[in-house]
Amino acid sequence: MKTVFLNQNSTKDIREQGERYYNIRLSDLEYYMNVGTEGDKDELREYINRASLSFAEIRELINKSDDLSSFFDYGLCFDYVEFGTFDDQEEDYFRYQLSYGGPSDEFRFYEDGTIIYVYLDWFSGVGFDVTHEDFAIWLNDRFAGADMMNFEREREKYDYFEQLDRIENPEEYAETKNEDTEE
């Protein structure tokens, strides 16, 4: 798992914190990927019957099934984040937000197929490229298959190319903006 960005915290352990959260999410999403999205006992039984699992692994799955509900209740939201929403944001993306506040975590899906897991804790954070992980591919396929990641449709809702020009040519944009306000 490659680190794609790191904004270190004062205790210098943001990467380790992010890895801990990531491993929890990995475990939960692999459960949904393998057992099923509804989290019901029939799906769990079917999975146990077709998989070669130890007693400890079966017990862990049963405990996890008691803790988790349906996949469709797992995340907080799935939304589109416009280009330029945040300082130094170079691309627009779709976000599957899992928690919010301090800390928060989410998956970001980019148009080129890149999938980044992001852990944020106030003014620090870390991002891991999980594009080629099985669960991330499964997650991407679920959202794309439901037509939830249509960049063109979302970009039509705002002037994407004006935003792009504003980021690439900030001096020109500032001059144009000043001319507009002087009139």
Buried (B, 14 or more C-beta within 10 A) or exposed (E): EEEBEBEEBEEEEBBEBBBEBBEEBBEBBBBBBBBBEBBEEEBBEEBBEEEEBEEEEBEBBEEBBEEBEEBEEBBEEBEBBBBBEEEEBEBBBBBBBBBEEEBBBBBBBBEEEBBBBBBBBEEBBBBBBBBEBEBBBBBBEBBBEEEBBEBEEBBEEBEBEEBBBBBEEEEEBEEEEEEEEEE
